[in-house]
Amino acid sequence: MASYISPEVRDKFETLSVDLKNMIMERDVRLNNVFDLIAVLEEIVAEADH
């Protein structure tokens, strides 16, 4: 499955660093709204804390 970034979230997604965007895309996620984006960012932060 490939990640999907909805047009609603695309502008916010594009403001992220290239490394962060790549980390998100590797997760095969569907970002339909800003809450989905926040959730995946929180997961990445939680994993980095371990």
N, C-alpha and C positions, 0 to 999 in steps of 0.2 A: 504494500500500500504506500502511496506517495502522500506526503504532507499536502494539506490544502490550506491556503490563506485566503479568506474571503475578501472581497473588495472593501468591505466595511473596516477591516483591520489592516489592510495592506499598507496604508500610509504610516501607521504606528510601527508596524513590523519593519518597514524600510529605514526607520530611524535608528535601529539597533546596529551594533557592530557586526561586521562580517562573521566573526567567530561565533557570536551569539546566534545569529541567523542560521548558521550552519548547524549548530547544536540543536536548534529547534527543528530544522528540516530533517535531521537524522532520526528524530523520534517518531516520524510517521503520524503526525497529529493533524486534527482538523481544527483550525482556528476560525470559528464562525463569528466571534465577537470579541470585544476587548477582555471580557472575563475569561475566555479560553486562553488568551495570550497571557494574562496575569497568572493563571493557574500553571501553565507550563514554565513560566519564568520562576515561579515559587518552587516548583519541583527541581529546577536546575540549581537554585540557590541552596535548597535543602541538601541536595547531593554534594554540593561543594563544601558544605559545613561538616561533612563526615570524614 
